[in-house]
Amino acid sequence: MNTTAPKRPKPTVAMSRDEILAFLKTGKPAVVCAPDSNGRLIAHVVPYRIQGNDLVTAMQLSLSGDATDLPASDGACVIVDTYPAYDRIKGVLLRGSLSIAGIGDDRYAALRVEHANGFDFEKLKKT
């Protein structure tokens, strides 16, 4: 006779693509990292906006203020997170190519997302 309790599914903190997109639409500041032409990492906190619902092409980042030197790159990453308390940490890591468009004060960077991962510790409370 087997007396072991049935195994419950292991809880996950992973976000779906829809959850990642919804989290990004909250407008938390993003940290953008990209290597310059000498391979040195340039990182800035920048505001961004999400255009539409296609996560791959939706993110546009402001290149004003300190972020004017952010270079175009095939190896860029963007991190957006919030941590009001340990058990409520949420975050998204996006990797892809960063292209620069516009002129003067209207410059912006567009991230073409190749990989997206998100986590939400609040999901552990729901299981």
Secondary structure, DSSP 8 states (H G I E B T S, - for coil): ---S---------B--HHHHHHHHTT---EEEEEE-TTS-EEEEEE-EEE-SS-TTT-EEEE--GGGGG---EEEEEEEEEE-SSGGG-EEEEEEEEEEEE--GGG-EEEEEEEEEEEEEGGGGGG-
